[in-house]
């Protein structure tokens, strides 16, 4: 009986986070790696990560919650991060191409055109190709931060593919003095862009510093779990962290999305932290005003990240939103 009991436990109590399919799609020559948690007969939901984020950076408590409620989370590495393709500026022959983050910032603040290696629209097309590969006609859509900007374009350009839209800690406008990062956060972001070849220890220390500013106040980051997840992320990304700068260039080069966002008719839930130091809360109010079919949730306890105590604040509302279709 002991052997059969072992088989029963193995079959029926396997951790769903360890049961997934991985694959990839190509957008021209650019490879996008995705992970499909299944099950195939559940409601698909595409999750779009933020600046520098990888598919492994979606918190377990979110993936678990979705699977437990009969949803099929599909996550992916945006271009220029994780196991997806790195974009070499030399691949772009256009001599007018804006090639460095310093030049990008100068042109941005002078209101000059920025010709980035790729756009947020290109990244939106990457995500739709994943749905095509998986033969998914319609899916729920959830984007956070830069991923929310990408998801706005997906919802606007491909409304027939989206069941519901959830926008978390994001913006409908390019960042500026009134809606962009707080000065101390901006300083840390620039340190990352200016030192893409930092050592493992430097990158872990830098991650801690930014998480202290944009995550829950007094959150303990001196844990084995945080260290191991940071090491895993760095190993997946490799020694060259320059993709972070190019993603930032895509954000700064993004043309005004106001018209696109106003066209979104999909039922939308907007979630934001009142004290978000990276993307300020006025961005959420603006999105709510532009998207007519939207509800807005603002939480004083939330900053920019979705730690488990933060997720507990809105997971019931999220589930109601997903089930409204």
C-alpha positions, 0 to 999 in steps of 0.5 A, spaced: 500 500 500 505 504 501 507 504 493 500 506 491 500 511 496 506 514 494 503 514 486 497 517 489 500 523 492 505 524 486 499 525 481 494 529 485 498 533 490 504 535 485 505 543 485 502 546 479 508 551 479 512 545 477 507 543 471 508 547 465 510 547 458 515 552 455 516 554 448 517 560 443 515 564 437 518 568 433 517 575 431 521 576 424 528 574 427 526 576 434 525 570 439 520 570 445 520 565 450 513 563 454 511 559 459 504 556 459 501 553 466 495 550 463 491 547 464 489 547 457 481 547 458 481 553 463 480 560 461 487 563 458 490 569 461 496 573 458 500 576 463 505 582 461 511 583 465 514 590 466 521 594 465 526 588 466 522 583 468 522 576 466 517 570 466 519 567 473 518 574 476 511 573 477 509 572 484 507 564 486 501 567 489 498 570 483 500 564 479 497 559 484 491 563 485 489 563 478 490 556 477 486 554 483 480 559 480 480 555 473 485 560 469 490 558 465 496 563 466 501 564 460 507 568 461 513 570 457 520 574 457 519 580 453 524 581 448 531 584 451 530 580 457 530 573 460 531 567 455 528 572 449 532 575 444 537 580 445 537 586 440 543 588 438 543 596 436 548 594 430 542 590 427 539 596 425 542 600 419 538 606 420 544 611 421 538 616 425 537 610 430 538 613 437 543 608 440 544 610 447 540 611 453 543 618 455 542 620 448 535 618 449 534 622 455 537 628 452 532 628 446 526 626 450 527 632 455 528 637 449 522 634 446 526 631 440 524 625 436 527 618 439 528 613 434 529 607 438 531 600 436 523 597 437 517 600 440 512 598 445 507 596 439 512 591 437 512 588 444 505 588 443 505 584 437 510 579 440 504 577 445 499 576 440 504 571 436 504 567 443 496 567 443 497 565 435 502 559 437 497 556 442 491 557 438 488 561 443 482 566 440 481 570 446 484 571 452 484 575 459 489 580 459 493 583 465 499 588 464 503 591 470 508 597 469 511 597 462 507 591 461 501 595 462 503 600 457 504 594 452 497 591 454 494 597 453 496 597 445 494 590 445 487 591 448 486 597 443 489 594 437 486 587 438 480 588 441 477 581 438 482 577 442 481 580 449 476 578 454 478 582 460 483 587 461 487 588 468 491 594 468 496 594 474 501 600 476 501 603 469 501 609 465 497 611 459 503 617 458 510 617 457 514 618 464 515 626 466 516 630 472 509 630 474 507 622 473 514 619 472 519 616 478 521 619 484 528 622 484 531 617 488 528 611 484 530 615 478 537 615 480 537 607 481 534 606 474 540 610 471 545 606 475 542 600 472 542 603 465 549 606 466 552 600 468 549 594 464 555 589 466 555 589 473 557 583 477 552 578 480 553 582 487 552 589 485 546 587 481 543 583 487 545 589 491 542 594 486 535 590 486 535 590 493 535 598 493 530 598 488 525 593 491 526 597 498 523 603 494 518 601 490 516 595 494 512 594 501 515 598 506 519 594 511 519 588 507 524 583 509 529 582 503 535 579 507 532 572 505 534 566 502 528 566 497 530 573 495 537 571 494 536 565 490 530 568 486 535 574 484 541 569 482 536 565 478 533 572 474 541 574 473 543 567 470 537 567 466 538 574 463 546 573 462 552 578 464 549 583 459 543 587 462 543 592 456 536 590 454 533 594 460 536 600 457 533 599 450 526 597 453 526 604 457 528 607 450 522 604 447 518 607 453 520 614 452 520 613 444 512 611 445 508 616 441 502 618 445 497 613 447 491 617 449 487 616 442 489 608 443 487 608 450 480 612 449 478 606 444 479 601 449 472 598 450 474 591 453 471 591 461 477 594 464 480 593 472 485 599 474 489 597 480 494 602 483 498 604 489 497 611 492 504 612 494 507 608 488 514 612 487 515 609 480 509 610 476 505 616 480 497 614 482 495 620 478 496 616 472 491 611 474 486 616 475 487 618 468 487 611 465 480 611 469 477 617 465 480 615 458 477 608 459 470 609 459 468 601 461 473 601 467 473 600 474 478 603 479 481 601 485 487 605 489 490 602 495 494 606 500 498 600 503 500 598 495 507 601 492 509 598 485 509 591 487 504 585 488 507 582 494 502 577 497 499 582 502 498 587 497 495 581 492 490 579 498 487 586 498 484 586 491 484 578 489 477 578 490 475 584 486 480 581 480 476 574 480 469 578 480 472 582 474 475 576 470 468 572 471 464 578 469 465 576 462 
